[in-house]
Each structure stands twice: as structure tokens, then as C-alpha cells.
Amino acid sequence: MGGFFGTVCGHDAISDVFFGTDYHSHLGTRRGGMAAYDPSIGLQREIHNIENSPFRTKFEDIFDEMQGTSAIGCISDTDPQPLLIRSNLGTYAICIIGIINNADALIEQYLTFSSGHFDAMTGGKVNSTELVAAMINQKSNFAEGISFAQNAIDGTASILILKEDGAIIAARDRVGRLPVLIGKNEDGCCVSFESFAYKKLGYDLEERELGPGEIVEITADGITQLVPPGDEMHICAFLWSYYGYPTSTYEGVNVEAMRYRNGAIMAASDTEAGNNQDIDYIGGVPDSGTPHAIGYANESGIPFSRPFIKYTPTWPRSFMPTMQSQRNLIAKMKLIPVHKLIQDRSLLLMDDSIVRGTTSAKIVRMLKQAGAKEVHMRISAPPFTHSCHFGTDIDSEENLIANKMSIPEICQHIGADSLGY
């Protein structure tokens, strides 16, 4: 997926954007980038690969290398960004969040009528951010260009632009699949994917969430609406189940509170059906399964426990590696059982989703090998029968276990004693 953060203020913006962008590191692991504007220097830009090292370590020298009262930063799971673009609209920095499914068609269309070109990457691929910029530049101003690009894109594109006058333009994707929020303090304004990022940095005097397709221009003095929001809203529900950070709020609903409520709803359903009468402990698959389990335990009255712990210092999220063999290894190595809480116990585990079934099967096997009498699985998201084409990292349909198996078949495949969604 990815996330971004930008600031326009009366002081040096580099520190705020460094920390604000770093607060989005849970949304991506491939590229990190920052761009800044200073009246005496102009636009500056830096991009680093963060696949083997976190954002903060790659950008720890940024305070000596970049300065400005306006800046934007991006965590990307796709192409390097922000990019610096020089066009008929001026020179600007741009980053995007989302995915463009019809990129090849848009590239062909652009090259046919414009006789222009793109900077091709390895294998001939075109950077999605450069493609979006090329589409924006076909119009006479940023608002018209962004609306033109978003209407042409099959997929999702939330856009952040740092202009050469220091102002920031922020645009939420056409149907609001991903959040874009504005914060304000006495010295300026900021824009962020995650609400907690700007609140931690003190931009909490006012809060505004852009509507679907809304475009605004942000300066240190305030916000100017360039394009009003549309009526069609399709925010990604998986933000609350998995991607969103627990302290974040989208559309007025806190992530952690939503996960508690999801767990409580499943507990009430299981209790009514008599499906949890002999359970000793409720546990959660860390990290996002844990609050669902707390909600389930609170509602059902069955004690909450942690029958296994995730080793966090070195192991990344298991769905991130591109090789299935590496995903399998990480899924096995990062979870460590607590035998005292497993031996001869009937456990009910909450998780946010089952995508390929790799992690769930290994968890059930690990717990039974550690002596669990029974292992029951409950999933807070519906079965994933189709891949996501809008930026959420859900695999191709051929790898989605719910696309090939029924719920009883999935239960048997992962080795659980029962499975509920």
C-alpha cells in the first residue's frame, strides 16, 4: 500500500516530515522518500531503498542534507518516489498512494497523442508516479489535471504535490478508498494518511478528513478547497481489520475500538450457537488479531491469554516477501509458543484474515505440536475470494485459499478443529 505525510509551516519542516513519514512505516517496506522546498534553494528530493533497513536509519542524515518550510514524505510499496517534475505547470514534487491497473493502456494512449516519452525502469516499466504526473500535465492547472488523472485511472490514486511556491496540493482518490487527513497548529498545516502521526506532532488544533475525490491546497495560513468531494465513498474496510495502526481513526471510527467490537460480535454469535462452551483461553494472532481476541474475551467472559509471542526485533510481516518459500520460513520462525499456556488446553484464536492459509496452518500445527488439545480459529474479515485491484496487498486469485475451498475445506486444510468468519 503506502502512506504519505506533508507539512507547510513557519519553521523548518524537515523534522516534522521525517517523523510523520516514519509513522507510516507499517504501510510499506520498499521505498522511502522526502522532498522539501526552501526559497533560497528551491525543491530538493531524496529517495532510499528501505527493504533491508527502516526509513529512519536511511534518512537519519536528512537534517543536514535538506531544508525548507514545506516538505512531503512517502513510504512506498511500489515505485521510487517522490519525483521532481518540470512541466507546463511548473516544477513540483509528487508522490502517490494506490495502484494503476490500466497503466499500460494509459501509457500507450499518452505516447500516441503526445509523441513524448517516459524514463523507463528495468524491464521497460514506467514509474506509476511519473505516469500520473504526465496525465496531470495535460491540463492547464493542478486541479483539472488531478481530476482528469483520477477519472482515467482504473484503481486508486491519492496524490500529494509540493509546488515550487511551497504550497502543498492534496487529493484523495476518486471514491475515497484510502484516507487523507488535514491537521493544523498555530504555525501551519499538515496532511497525513494516519491521524495519529500529525496528532503526535502537535497538529491537533483542527482536524479535517478529505472526502472522495476532494482536492485542496494547503499553505501555512490554511486550506483552500480546489475541487469539492464527490458522493461515492468506498473506503477500504481492511484498514480497520489489518492495515490501519491501532491508534488511527478513519471516518470517525478508531481502529482499536473497531477490532474490539468485531471480536465482541463474533463472541456473541458463538455464544448464542454454543460454539465456545469448552474453550479454556482466547488468544490473538499478533499483532492485529490481538485486539479482536480481547473483544471476544471481554464479551464471552472466557479468559484472554497469549499462547505464543511474535519475535519482533528482526522478523518482518510474513506477507511482505515476494518468494513463497521465504514467507513460509518467516511465518514459522517469528512465532514462539508459550508451552505453559498451551499444554492440554482448548484454544480459540482470533486473526484478521486468511489469505493463502500459509500462516494459519503453521500456527495450528505449532500449537498442536506444543500440546494443545483443540485449536479453533475465528477470522474478523470475510473470506477473500477475489484479489484486490485497488492497492491492498491481497494476492492473485489463484493463491487465495477461499477462492478454491469452502470454509469446511479451509478448516480441514489448516488443521483447525473449527473455523468461523
Secondary structure, DSSP 4 states (H G I P E B T S, - for coil): -EEEEEEEESS--HHHHHHHHHTTGGG-SSEEEEEEEETTTEEEEEEEE-SSS-HHHHTTTHHHH---SEEEEEEESSS---EEEEETTEEEEEEEEEEETTHHHHHHHHHHHH-----B-GGGPBPHHHHHHHHHTTSSSHHHHHHHHHHH-SEEEEEEEEETTS-EEEE--TT--S--EEEEETTEEEEESSHHHHHHTT-BSEEEE--TT-EEEEETTEEEEEE---S-----THIIIIIS-TT-EETTEEHHHHHHHHHHHHHHHHHHHT-STT--EEEE-TTTHHHHHHHHHHHH-PPB--SEEE-TTT---TT--SSHHHHHHHHHHSEEE-GGGTTT-EEEEEES--SSSHHHHHHHHHHHHTT-SEEEEEESS----S--SSS-----GGG-HHHHS-HHHHHHHHT-SEEE-
